[in-house]
């Protein structure tokens, strides 16, 4: 085990990085009208690779195109890999249409991870928009299992509507963790919604935060992250302790094809998780993408 209590992860190299592993779907659940969570295991007892929070896999249904999907499950569970997927195109619609007993081809894991080890001993602020909560879910699992190793945990989550919130039951459970604050807002609440209405950045003023000792991790639409960084700057959060997960068009996942290049970086191997100063010109729109 690593110092953070996670299983050691050996990144795929050479031919292994290009060879998918056949996995069997063991569980599926509907999160929203168009978003599903699927868990897979190795076929006939074949071991699955370990992963770190924030990493992703290249996933495909047989005969379909590969798509990059963040791993949204528990890093300590070596029996399964879990993905939360929104059906937005032909490939993801095919994948989310599968049920238990079906098969997926999985390649990876790839990419950089959230700084869960660096954050030990400090407060942690997670900011998520929409399906951006999925890549942060594994961070919450890790902190929940090692609660005494971290300071205050704050989760600020925004969705378009109450019906489009992810992991609703788990959010209620996570609220009960010691020294934890979870705040949710929606863009459009409707007559039955009694919670906050507005963009996720508005939750910053409602949260009990200690900027001088907080590590920030955020994932969501880039415009949401841009304004979130601006709001946190006003509160004197350290830029070097802010981490963002960015998304680009990934195809090979090993830096060969160039589809996911952003300036000097390849999202698949230099990202998707970056420390904010690395990518500030791109996020702030001061550089041609």
ABEGO torsion letter per residue (X at the ends): XBAAGBBBBBBBBEAAAABBBBBBBABBBBABAABBBBBBBBBGGBBBBBBBBGBBBBBBBBGBBBBBBBBABBAABAABBBBBBBBABAAAAAAAABBBGBBBBBBOBBEBBBBAAAABGBBBBBBBBEAAAAAAAAAAAAAAAAAAABBBBBBBBBBABAAABBGAAAAAAAAABBGBBBBBBBABAEAABABBBEBAAAAAAABBBBAAABBBBBBEBAAAAAAAAAAAAAAGBBAAABBBBBBBBBAAGAGAAGAABBEABBAAAAOABBBAAAAAAAAAGABBX
